[in-house]
């Protein structure tokens, strides 16, 4: 993956990498009330027009994963400032409650579309995210301490397993679940 500056700074992670750092205690210690800025970008490489451009599907777990990590970051530092740039927040079950609680707790959710994707620059290790804020009709440039990318799932080749168990695969290569 080479989108949004991934791989150019240790301060640009995927949601899975963030979760591992939180669990292992490897995330740099933040003092409570330190004014840390975190931006999360949803649908990185997902829901694109064609498979050549990325993954044309929604993985249906990325938004929930982000909400879980938001809760973990806010429990570590309730004063951390978190902005989530999303195409559609797709929260299921109890995650709808987490989404509402995050919004009420000050997490800023800003929509974007494919014509106004966020832009990331890394200069001397400093990460800056630019995004269009539709409510004020302006581009905002935000220096961030951590940029977290929500990347979708990629199915492993499973034709042999699908055949062995008599399970169908969908057009994207995932095993179809039974209703």
Secondary structure, DSSP 8 states (H G I E B T S, - for coil): --STTTTS-TTEEEHHHHHHHHHHT-S----TT---EEEEEEEETBS-SSTTTSB-S--SSHHHHHHHHHHHHHHH-TT-EEEEEES-----TTHHHHHHHHHHTT-EEEE--GGG--EEEEETTEEEEEEEETTTTEEEEEEESEEEEEE-------HHHHHHHT--B-TTS-B----
